[in-house]
Amino acid sequence: MPRFLAFDIGTSAGRAILGTLREGKLTLDLVHRFPNRAVPVRGTLYWDILYLWHGILEGLQNWIQSDLPLDSIGLDTWAVDFALLDEGGKLLDNPVHNRDTRTDGMMERVFQIVPREEIYARTGIQFMQINTLYQLYALVVADAPALRHAATFLTIADLLNYWLTGRQVVEFTSATCTQFYDPNAGDWTYDLLRRLGIPTHILPQVVPPGTILGPLDAQPEDMSAFPAVPVIAVATHDTASAVAAVPAETDRFAYISSGTWSLVGTEVQSPVITPESLKYNFTNEGGIGGTFRLLKNVLGMWLVQACQDRWAISGERFTDRDLVEIAAAAPPFGPLIDPQPNSPFFRTVGDMPARIREFCARTGQNVPNDKGAILRCIFESLALKYRQVLEQLEEVLGHSIEVIHIVGGGSLNELLCQMTADATNRPVIAGPAEAATLGNLAVQAIATGHLNSREEARALIRRSSALKRYDPIAAQGWDYAYQRFKDIVSLLPA
């Protein structure tokens, strides 16, 4: 039986999952789980990258102890964040978290040198303060020693793959998310970076998803215990892996990859870089099989997690299910927020309940003072934001969206899934919850010859997953709420 090991590392946790192809289905077994966490140090917010590496080594050790053979290993993480290495391949600095404040004001400073329209025409990537382009420019502005001495740039996933194999490359789906990769030219935007003073000699080769990077590198002492299993550069951006696992049966589908972020979009065969896509700030990120993910970022479960963390400080601890039940019991159609990714209210770490109350006060709404009202506000705002993005997507594409697939952890949130069906007046297919892991495993199976295509992989995932359908049942109240939502959004800068 073919077996594959997937490391799926999100912004809150990482997991090693063993996938086995058995009797026409893909089964999953947890090998190891480890937390991921941001660490503030004297005003800078870092990732604990060495702890993540320790979690990967423990996952490999647990696999060794299982005595099961493997066909390959693949790894996916979040995008935009990166590491800089010296000529010897050593870290020059700890990777900084994309929610760090170093990028404050950097987009505007970049636009003074390279116009916004030119950046979009070259890259097709939406404008977000967290993008790699603005993180690197912040290092230029600060004259950061790490950038001056850097020999190699790697995204987080590519750094971990380098530590696994000794090979320094950037995988395509992660490269496209930097906002300095040209999808039409198929290479980095070297001239654009030079105008910004960002060194280009640090940029390595870009490889497509499914590339076999090589075996686990047995040369370093910390890797010598592991056999030479092939490591695959899967769709290393976790959203690209999640979209690879969307169990779609029609071309006219939209997906919502629902986790810390909500990524709302569809799959296209070539980048859509038009005045309309720029107007609505859509992004064209790489997918598998030569596809692109035309999508928009929306602040997702981050809003709920931040509230959860704030309440825990005062000793009130709630499970995810507790929070959904509290929201479900609250009165519907109260105050609303705009969960857009550049929001100064909601983008960074802090007292999220207080920020939601402040937003509502500033926009002339009733202020939600209890937990139920705050959580209901978040979930209804997300559903209405999804509707707005889908309507914009239909305008950009010139055709209607027939069905919405919600994948990732948010697919288990029955309240939000039904709200999404009602708010958008479209059927919602929820699942799989383990989409990023399944997409990771599917790319490994294609790369090793056990599957032949993206379509074959999706058929396998449909057979292997428990999916749930939600049909719209209460659209009328949502139409009024949506008009209110649009009025509120219009009061604030995009």
C-alpha positions as a Python dict, from the first residue, in 0.01 Angstrom:
ca = {
    (1, 'M'): (0, 0, 0),
    (2, 'P'): (145, 340, -93),
    (3, 'R'): (214, 556, 212),
    (4, 'F'): (301, 925, 229),
    (5, 'L'): (393, 1150, 521),
    (6, 'A'): (251, 1503, 517),
    (7, 'F'): (373, 1783, 742),
    (8, 'D'): (99, 2048, 750),
    (9, 'I'): (209, 2350, 952),
    (10, 'G'): (-37, 2631, 1003),
    (11, 'T'): (-8, 2952, 1198),
    (12, 'S'): (-130, 2791, 1521),
    (13, 'A'): (-17, 2426, 1500),
    (14, 'G'): (173, 2170, 1298),
    (15, 'R'): (97, 1806, 1236),
    (16, 'A'): (259, 1503, 1080),
    (17, 'I'): (-7, 1288, 910),
    (18, 'L'): (45, 948, 751),
    (19, 'G'): (-167, 899, 440),
    (20, 'T'): (-230, 548, 308),
    (21, 'L'): (-388, 457, -26),
    (22, 'R'): (-606, 158, 49),
    (23, 'E'): (-897, 12, -153),
    (24, 'G'): (-956, 327, -353),
    (25, 'K'): (-955, 561, -53),
    (26, 'L'): (-701, 772, 130),
    (27, 'T'): (-690, 716, 505),
    (28, 'L'): (-521, 949, 752),
    (29, 'D'): (-339, 867, 1075),
    (30, 'L'): (-194, 1127, 1309),
    (31, 'V'): (177, 1071, 1371),
    (32, 'H'): (262, 1384, 1569),
    (33, 'R'): (113, 1719, 1665),
    (34, 'F'): (297, 2028, 1788),
    (35, 'P'): (197, 2391, 1854),
    (36, 'N'): (311, 2691, 1654),
    (37, 'R'): (336, 3022, 1829),
    (38, 'A'): (440, 3380, 1786),
    (39, 'V'): (707, 3506, 2026),
    (40, 'P'): (739, 3880, 2102),
    (41, 'V'): (1092, 3999, 2183),
    (42, 'R'): (1158, 4366, 2258),
    (43, 'G'): (899, 4500, 2020),
    (44, 'T'): (938, 4245, 1737),
    (45, 'L'): (705, 3950, 1678),
    (46, 'Y'): (894, 3637, 1570),
    (47, 'W'): (816, 3280, 1468),
    (48, 'D'): (982, 3010, 1678),
    (49, 'I'): (1126, 2838, 1370),
    (50, 'L'): (1362, 2610, 1562),
    (51, 'Y'): (1072, 2476, 1766),
    (52, 'L'): (890, 2397, 1441),
    (53, 'W'): (1199, 2214, 1316),
    (54, 'H'): (1209, 2020, 1642),
    (55, 'G'): (844, 1922, 1581),
    (56, 'I'): (934, 1795, 1233),
    (57, 'L'): (1220, 1586, 1371),
    (58, 'E'): (989, 1438, 1634),
    (59, 'G'): (735, 1356, 1363),
    (60, 'L'): (1003, 1178, 1161),
    (61, 'Q'): (1116, 990, 1471),
    (62, 'N'): (759, 878, 1543),
    (63, 'W'): (731, 751, 1185),
    (64, 'I'): (1057, 555, 1223),
    (65, 'Q'): (919, 391, 1536),
    (66, 'S'): (604, 284, 1346),
    (67, 'D'): (824, 68, 1120),
    (68, 'L'): (607, 151, 816),
    (69, 'P'): (770, 212, 477),
    (70, 'L'): (715, 547, 304),
    (71, 'D'): (693, 642, -62),
    (72, 'S'): (760, 1012, 3),
    (73, 'I'): (741, 1312, 239),
    (74, 'G'): (584, 1653, 170),
    (75, 'L'): (555, 1975, 369),
    (76, 'D'): (326, 2279, 351),
    (77, 'T'): (307, 2596, 562),
    (78, 'W'): (160, 2944, 550),
    (79, 'A'): (294, 3191, 293),
    (80, 'V'): (457, 3542, 281),
    (81, 'D'): (702, 3497, 571),
    (82, 'F'): (1064, 3407, 501),
    (83, 'A'): (1418, 3346, 618),
    (84, 'L'): (1752, 3491, 506),
    (85, 'L'): (2061, 3268, 498),
    (86, 'D'): (2430, 3347, 480),
    (87, 'E'): (2673, 3193, 231),
    (88, 'G'): (2707, 2886, 450),
    (89, 'G'): (2331, 2829, 464),
    (90, 'K'): (2295, 2950, 824),
    (91, 'L'): (2006, 3163, 948),
    (92, 'L'): (2096, 3531, 971),
    (93, 'D'): (1793, 3621, 1183),
    (94, 'N'): (1487, 3455, 1326),
    (95, 'P'): (1192, 3479, 1082),
    (96, 'V'): (957, 3764, 1171),
    (97, 'H'): (579, 3718, 1195),
    (98, 'N'): (371, 3886, 924),
    (99, 'R'): (160, 4056, 1193),
    (100, 'D'): (465, 4246, 1319),
    (101, 'T'): (434, 4623, 1288),
    (102, 'R'): (751, 4668, 1081),
    (103, 'T'): (542, 4687, 763),
    (104, 'D'): (330, 4979, 887),
    (105, 'G'): (333, 5242, 613),
    (106, 'M'): (554, 5035, 382),
    (107, 'M'): (296, 4986, 107),
    (108, 'E'): (260, 5362, 66),
    (109, 'R'): (637, 5411, 58),
    (110, 'V'): (676, 5140, -207),
    (111, 'F'): (404, 5301, -422),
    (112, 'Q'): (605, 5626, -426),
    (113, 'I'): (879, 5437, -611),
    (114, 'V'): (684, 5177, -810),
    (115, 'P'): (318, 5264, -882),
    (116, 'R'): (52, 5038, -742),
    (117, 'E'): (-88, 4969, -1089),
    (118, 'E'): (253, 4859, -1219),
    (119, 'I'): (307, 4617, -931),
    (120, 'Y'): (-33, 4459, -992),
    (121, 'A'): (18, 4440, -1371),
    (122, 'R'): (345, 4254, -1317),
    (123, 'T'): (244, 4021, -1032),
    (124, 'G'): (-137, 3999, -1020),
    (125, 'I'): (-119, 3981, -640),
    (126, 'Q'): (-356, 4159, -403),
    (127, 'F'): (-226, 4440, -187),
    (128, 'M'): (-181, 4339, 174),
    (129, 'Q'): (54, 4491, 426),
    (130, 'I'): (177, 4142, 520),
    (131, 'N'): (309, 4063, 170),
    (132, 'T'): (674, 3961, 143),
    (133, 'L'): (748, 4260, -80),
    (134, 'Y'): (670, 4507, 199),
    (135, 'Q'): (848, 4297, 461),
    (136, 'L'): (1166, 4304, 252),
    (137, 'Y'): (1131, 4674, 182),
    (138, 'A'): (1101, 4734, 557),
    (139, 'L'): (1446, 4574, 588),
    (140, 'V'): (1578, 4809, 317),
    (141, 'V'): (1441, 5111, 502),
    (142, 'A'): (1595, 4989, 829),
    (143, 'D'): (1928, 4907, 657),
    (144, 'A'): (1898, 4568, 828),
    (145, 'P'): (2231, 4381, 856),
    (146, 'A'): (2054, 4051, 780),
    (147, 'L'): (1952, 4177, 436),
    (148, 'R'): (2293, 4330, 364),
    (149, 'H'): (2468, 4000, 440),
    (150, 'A'): (2208, 3764, 292),
    (151, 'A'): (2307, 3508, 30),
    (152, 'T'): (1974, 3327, -2),
    (153, 'F'): (1603, 3404, 44),
    (154, 'L'): (1369, 3115, 128),
    (155, 'T'): (1004, 3112, 230),
    (156, 'I'): (924, 2928, 553),
    (157, 'A'): (825, 2606, 374),
    (158, 'D'): (1134, 2623, 153),
    (159, 'L'): (1358, 2679, 455),
    (160, 'L'): (1223, 2364, 620),
    (161, 'N'): (1258, 2170, 293),
    (162, 'Y'): (1618, 2293, 272),
    (163, 'W'): (1685, 2162, 622),
    (164, 'L'): (1532, 1829, 517),
    (165, 'T'): (1719, 1789, 189),
    (166, 'G'): (2002, 2043, 162),
    (167, 'R'): (1844, 2192, -153),
    (168, 'Q'): (1778, 2568, -172),
    (169, 'V'): (1483, 2640, -403),
    (170, 'V'): (1148, 2818, -379),
    (171, 'E'): (834, 2627, -476),
    (172, 'F'): (600, 2797, -724),
    (173, 'T'): (285, 2837, -509),
    (174, 'S'): (485, 3007, -233),
    (175, 'A'): (682, 3219, -482),
    (176, 'T'): (365, 3367, -632),
    (177, 'C'): (250, 3492, -291),
    (178, 'T'): (552, 3720, -242),
    (179, 'Q'): (421, 3991, -480),
    (180, 'F'): (750, 3992, -668),
    (181, 'Y'): (696, 3692, -897),
    (182, 'D'): (569, 3751, -1252),
    (183, 'P'): (328, 3466, -1340),
    (184, 'N'): (325, 3554, -1709),
    (185, 'A'): (703, 3571, -1744),
    (186, 'G'): (749, 3274, -1510),
    (187, 'D'): (1026, 3436, -1307),
    (188, 'W'): (1105, 3686, -1032),
    (189, 'T'): (1049, 4058, -1105),
    (190, 'Y'): (1419, 4140, -1079),
    (191, 'D'): (1392, 4493, -1221),
    (192, 'L'): (1109, 4590, -986),
    (193, 'L'): (1308, 4472, -683),
    (194, 'R'): (1620, 4661, -794),
    (195, 'R'): (1421, 4986, -808),
    (196, 'L'): (1331, 4927, -444),
    (197, 'G'): (1687, 4852, -340),
    (198, 'I'): (1608, 4487, -264),
    (199, 'P'): (1898, 4257, -362),
    (200, 'T'): (1807, 4004, -632),
    (201, 'H'): (2110, 3773, -607),
    (202, 'I'): (1942, 3615, -304),
    (203, 'L'): (1653, 3470, -507),
    (204, 'P'): (1688, 3098, -584),
    (205, 'Q'): (1537, 2885, -861),
    (206, 'V'): (1158, 2845, -860),
    (207, 'V'): (1036, 2486, -899),
    (208, 'P'): (682, 2359, -976),
    (209, 'P'): (467, 2171, -723),
    (210, 'G'): (540, 1800, -743),
    (211, 'T'): (916, 1847, -783),
    (212, 'I'): (1121, 1574, -617),
    (213, 'L'): (1379, 1768, -418),
    (214, 'G'): (1583, 1462, -329),
    (215, 'P'): (1609, 1220, -38),
    (216, 'L'): (1622, 1315, 326),
    (217, 'D'): (1975, 1447, 372),
    (218, 'A'): (2163, 1202, 593),
    (219, 'Q'): (2478, 1416, 614),
    (220, 'P'): (2393, 1635, 916),
    (221, 'E'): (2404, 1450, 1246),
    (222, 'D'): (2045, 1542, 1332),
    (223, 'M'): (1922, 1366, 1015),
    (224, 'S'): (2149, 1060, 1010),
    (225, 'A'): (1890, 832, 1171),
    (226, 'F'): (1644, 865, 883),
    (227, 'P'): (1644, 660, 560),
    (228, 'A'): (1669, 823, 218),
    (229, 'V'): (1297, 879, 155),
    (230, 'P'): (1218, 1121, -133),
    (231, 'V'): (1102, 1468, -26),
    (232, 'I'): (847, 1628, -260),
    (233, 'A'): (800, 2003, -299),
    (234, 'V'): (421, 1978, -283),
    (235, 'A'): (202, 2286, -313),
    (236, 'T'): (397, 2429, -20),
    (237, 'H'): (156, 2716, 46),
    (238, 'D'): (-106, 2549, 265),
    (239, 'T'): (-393, 2721, 85),
    (240, 'A'): (-268, 2586, -248),
    (241, 'S'): (-267, 2238, -95),
    (242, 'A'): (-617, 2296, 45),
    (243, 'V'): (-750, 2408, -294),
    (244, 'A'): (-592, 2100, -455),
    (245, 'A'): (-821, 1899, -226),
    (246, 'V'): (-1147, 2084, -308),
    (247, 'P'): (-1383, 1799, -405),
    (248, 'A'): (-1535, 1993, -695),
    (249, 'E'): (-1732, 1829, -975),
    (250, 'T'): (-1804, 2146, -1175),
    (251, 'D'): (-1582, 2419, -1317),
    (252, 'R'): (-1806, 2697, -1184),
    (253, 'F'): (-1731, 2654, -818),
    (254, 'A'): (-1595, 2883, -551),
    (255, 'Y'): (-1402, 2773, -247),
    (256, 'I'): (-1357, 2915, 98),
    (257, 'S'): (-1047, 2779, 263),
    (258, 'S'): (-1157, 2850, 618),
    (259, 'G'): (-905, 2863, 898),
    (260, 'T'): (-712, 3144, 1065),
    (261, 'W'): (-766, 3318, 730),
    (262, 'S'): (-1062, 3277, 498),
    (263, 'L'): (-942, 3252, 138),
    (264, 'V'): (-1236, 3308, -97),
    (265, 'G'): (-1190, 3238, -466),
    (266, 'T'): (-1197, 2999, -758),
    (267, 'E'): (-957, 2807, -980),
    (268, 'V'): (-855, 2949, -1318),
    (269, 'Q'): (-627, 2825, -1596),
    (270, 'S'): (-429, 3149, -1632),
    (271, 'P'): (-384, 3469, -1429),
    (272, 'V'): (-671, 3719, -1441),
    (273, 'I'): (-500, 4058, -1434),
    (274, 'T'): (-755, 4317, -1544),
    (275, 'P'): (-880, 4660, -1434),
    (276, 'E'): (-1171, 4482, -1262),
    (277, 'S'): (-949, 4239, -1068),
    (278, 'L'): (-730, 4533, -960),
    (279, 'K'): (-1037, 4734, -860),
    (280, 'Y'): (-1150, 4457, -626),
    (281, 'N'): (-794, 4366, -516),
    (282, 'F'): (-808, 4002, -627),
    (283, 'T'): (-494, 3793, -618),
    (284, 'N'): (-356, 3533, -861),
    (285, 'E'): (-167, 3276, -657),
    (286, 'G'): (-18, 2960, -801),
    (287, 'G'): (-194, 2625, -789),
    (288, 'I'): (-115, 2272, -900),
    (289, 'G'): (-122, 2149, -1260),
    (290, 'G'): (-52, 2494, -1405),
    (291, 'T'): (-363, 2649, -1248),
    (292, 'F'): (-400, 2972, -1054),
    (293, 'R'): (-609, 3058, -751),
    (294, 'L'): (-805, 3377, -818),
    (295, 'L'): (-899, 3476, -466),
    (296, 'K'): (-924, 3735, -196),
    (297, 'N'): (-806, 3715, 164),
    (298, 'V'): (-1060, 3772, 439),
    (299, 'L'): (-982, 3773, 809),
    (300, 'G'): (-1122, 3439, 926),
    (301, 'M'): (-1112, 3244, 1252),
    (302, 'W'): (-827, 3473, 1359),
    (303, 'L'): (-1097, 3708, 1488),
    (304, 'V'): (-1253, 3434, 1702),
    (305, 'Q'): (-914, 3300, 1817),
    (306, 'A'): (-805, 3648, 1924),
    (307, 'C'): (-1125, 3690, 2130),
    (308, 'Q'): (-1072, 3344, 2276),
    (309, 'D'): (-717, 3436, 2378),
    (310, 'R'): (-829, 3765, 2535),
    (311, 'W'): (-1102, 3597, 2741),
    (312, 'A'): (-854, 3328, 2852),
    (313, 'I'): (-634, 3598, 3007),
    (314, 'S'): (-915, 3673, 3252),
    (315, 'G'): (-959, 3301, 3325),
    (316, 'E'): (-1256, 3236, 3093),
    (317, 'R'): (-1165, 2942, 2874),
    (318, 'F'): (-1390, 2823, 2592),
    (319, 'T'): (-1361, 2545, 2337),
    (320, 'D'): (-1436, 2616, 1972),
    (321, 'R'): (-1771, 2439, 2014),
    (322, 'D'): (-1852, 2652, 2318),
    (323, 'L'): (-1800, 2967, 2112),
    (324, 'V'): (-2022, 2847, 1829),
    (325, 'E'): (-2300, 2761, 2076),
    (326, 'I'): (-2271, 3103, 2243),
    (327, 'A'): (-2296, 3273, 1902),
    (328, 'A'): (-2592, 3058, 1794),
    (329, 'A'): (-2787, 3160, 2106),
    (330, 'A'): (-2736, 3534, 2044),
    (331, 'P'): (-2996, 3747, 1860),
    (332, 'P'): (-2937, 3763, 1482),
    (333, 'F'): (-2855, 4063, 1263),
    (334, 'G'): (-2690, 4291, 1514),
    (335, 'P'): (-2379, 4505, 1458),
    (336, 'L'): (-2133, 4417, 1181),
    (337, 'I'): (-1762, 4462, 1110),
    (338, 'D'): (-1555, 4456, 791),
    (339, 'P'): (-1308, 4162, 816),
    (340, 'Q'): (-1076, 4287, 542),
    (341, 'P'): (-708, 4195, 582),
    (342, 'N'): (-558, 4544, 595),
    (343, 'S'): (-794, 4663, 867),
    (344, 'P'): (-610, 4870, 1130),
    (345, 'F'): (-870, 4749, 1380),
    (346, 'F'): (-827, 4374, 1338),
    (347, 'R'): (-497, 4294, 1164),
    (348, 'T'): (-263, 4279, 1461),
    (349, 'V'): (-247, 4108, 1798),
    (350, 'G'): (-441, 4280, 2078),
    (351, 'D'): (-770, 4307, 2265),
    (352, 'M'): (-1002, 4191, 1987),
    (353, 'P'): (-1333, 4227, 2177),
    (354, 'A'): (-1242, 4590, 2255),
    (355, 'R'): (-1147, 4653, 1892),
    (356, 'I'): (-1478, 4513, 1769),
    (357, 'R'): (-1664, 4740, 2010),
    (358, 'E'): (-1457, 5038, 1893),
    (359, 'F'): (-1529, 4962, 1525),
    (360, 'C'): (-1903, 4941, 1592),
    (361, 'A'): (-1900, 5268, 1789),
    (362, 'R'): (-1709, 5449, 1516),
    (363, 'T'): (-1954, 5331, 1250),
    (364, 'G'): (-2261, 5438, 1446),
    (365, 'Q'): (-2383, 5091, 1540),
    (366, 'N'): (-2497, 4941, 1867),
    (367, 'V'): (-2192, 4827, 2061),
    (368, 'P'): (-2186, 4451, 2135),
    (369, 'N'): (-2120, 4420, 2506),
    (370, 'D'): (-2150, 4047, 2568),
    (371, 'K'): (-1966, 3749, 2424),
    (372, 'G'): (-2265, 3618, 2227),
    (373, 'A'): (-2317, 3950, 2050),
    (374, 'I'): (-1945, 3978, 1968),
    (375, 'L'): (-1923, 3625, 1829),
    (376, 'R'): (-2249, 3660, 1634),
    (377, 'C'): (-2111, 3983, 1490),
    (378, 'I'): (-1797, 3803, 1370),
    (379, 'F'): (-1977, 3507, 1210),
    (380, 'E'): (-2244, 3717, 1037),
    (381, 'S'): (-1981, 3962, 913),
    (382, 'L'): (-1776, 3677, 767),
    (383, 'A'): (-2078, 3533, 584),
    (384, 'L'): (-2166, 3875, 441),
    (385, 'K'): (-1805, 3939, 340),
    (386, 'Y'): (-1808, 3607, 156),
    (387, 'R'): (-2116, 3723, -35),
    (388, 'Q'): (-1949, 4050, -129),
    (389, 'V'): (-1633, 3875, -252),
    (390, 'L'): (-1834, 3620, -452),
    (391, 'E'): (-2035, 3893, -625),
    (392, 'Q'): (-1710, 4071, -714),
    (393, 'L'): (-1564, 3741, -835),
    (394, 'E'): (-1862, 3683, -1065),
    (395, 'E'): (-1817, 4031, -1209),
    (396, 'V'): (-1447, 3970, -1275),
    (397, 'L'): (-1510, 3628, -1432),
    (398, 'G'): (-1822, 3720, -1627),
    (399, 'H'): (-2014, 3412, -1518),
    (400, 'S'): (-2205, 3289, -1214),
    (401, 'I'): (-2080, 3069, -932),
    (402, 'E'): (-2295, 2757, -890),
    (403, 'V'): (-2171, 2611, -561),
    (404, 'I'): (-1942, 2702, -272),
    (405, 'H'): (-1700, 2450, -121),
    (406, 'I'): (-1587, 2527, 233),
    (407, 'V'): (-1272, 2335, 325),
    (408, 'G'): (-1042, 2343, 624),
    (409, 'G'): (-1127, 2362, 993),
    (410, 'G'): (-1408, 2612, 934),
    (411, 'S'): (-1602, 2345, 744),
    (412, 'L'): (-1684, 2191, 1084),
    (413, 'N'): (-1854, 2514, 1199),
    (414, 'E'): (-2215, 2429, 1116),
    (415, 'L'): (-2341, 2773, 1216),
    (416, 'L'): (-2105, 2957, 981),
    (417, 'C'): (-2164, 2709, 698),
    (418, 'Q'): (-2541, 2763, 716),
    (419, 'M'): (-2496, 3138, 748),
    (420, 'T'): (-2280, 3129, 433),
    (421, 'A'): (-2547, 2937, 239),
    (422, 'D'): (-2817, 3181, 356),
    (423, 'A'): (-2614, 3498, 303),
    (424, 'T'): (-2496, 3401, -47),
    (425, 'N'): (-2817, 3215, -148),
    (426, 'R'): (-2606, 2930, -283),
    (427, 'P'): (-2555, 2568, -180),
    (428, 'V'): (-2252, 2503, 36),
    (429, 'I'): (-2059, 2175, 40),
    (430, 'A'): (-1859, 2153, 362),
    (431, 'G'): (-1546, 1940, 383),
    (432, 'P'): (-1293, 1803, 397),
    (433, 'A'): (-1168, 1960, 718),
    (434, 'E'): (-820, 1818, 653),
    (435, 'A'): (-799, 1978, 308),
    (436, 'A'): (-440, 2105, 326),
    (437, 'T'): (-316, 1765, 441),
    (438, 'L'): (-516, 1582, 173),
    (439, 'G'): (-390, 1817, -99),
    (440, 'N'): (-34, 1770, 25),
    (441, 'L'): (-76, 1392, 8),
    (442, 'A'): (-245, 1408, -333),
    (443, 'V'): (48, 1598, -486),
    (444, 'Q'): (285, 1341, -338),
    (445, 'A'): (78, 1061, -492),
    (446, 'I'): (84, 1231, -833),
    (447, 'A'): (459, 1299, -810),
    (448, 'T'): (533, 935, -725),
    (449, 'G'): (307, 798, -1001),
    (450, 'H'): (25, 662, -785),
    (451, 'L'): (-226, 915, -925),
    (452, 'N'): (-235, 1056, -1276),
    (453, 'S'): (-400, 1398, -1248),
    (454, 'R'): (-564, 1667, -1037),
    (455, 'E'): (-906, 1534, -1141),
    (456, 'E'): (-817, 1182, -1030),
    (457, 'A'): (-693, 1320, -698),
    (458, 'R'): (-1021, 1509, -640),
    (459, 'A'): (-1224, 1198, -714),
    (460, 'L'): (-1014, 1010, -457),
    (461, 'I'): (-1074, 1286, -201),
    (462, 'R'): (-1451, 1277, -262),
    (463, 'R'): (-1449, 903, -193),
    (464, 'S'): (-1235, 950, 117),
    (465, 'S'): (-1416, 1240, 285),
    (466, 'A'): (-1737, 1296, 479),
    (467, 'L'): (-1900, 1594, 305),
    (468, 'K'): (-2208, 1784, 421),
    (469, 'R'): (-2442, 1996, 208),
    (470, 'Y'): (-2610, 2316, 333),
    (471, 'D'): (-2889, 2469, 126),
    (472, 'P'): (-3008, 2829, 180),
    (473, 'I'): (-3318, 2842, 398),
    (474, 'A'): (-3348, 3204, 519),
    (475, 'A'): (-3224, 3449, 257),
    (476, 'Q'): (-3466, 3740, 321),
    (477, 'G'): (-3318, 3873, 644),
    (478, 'W'): (-2972, 3838, 497),
    (479, 'D'): (-3055, 4066, 203),
    (480, 'Y'): (-3133, 4351, 442),
    (481, 'A'): (-2823, 4273, 649),
    (482, 'Y'): (-2611, 4274, 335),
    (483, 'Q'): (-2725, 4622, 240),
    (484, 'R'): (-2636, 4737, 592),
    (485, 'F'): (-2298, 4566, 561),
    (486, 'K'): (-2220, 4744, 233),
    (487, 'D'): (-2317, 5078, 387),
    (488, 'I'): (-2083, 5015, 682),
    (489, 'V'): (-1795, 4908, 455),
    (490, 'S'): (-1839, 5223, 244),
    (491, 'L'): (-1768, 5437, 550),
    (492, 'L'): (-1411, 5307, 576),
    (493, 'P'): (-1103, 5305, 348),
    (494, 'A'): (-1054, 4987, 142),
}
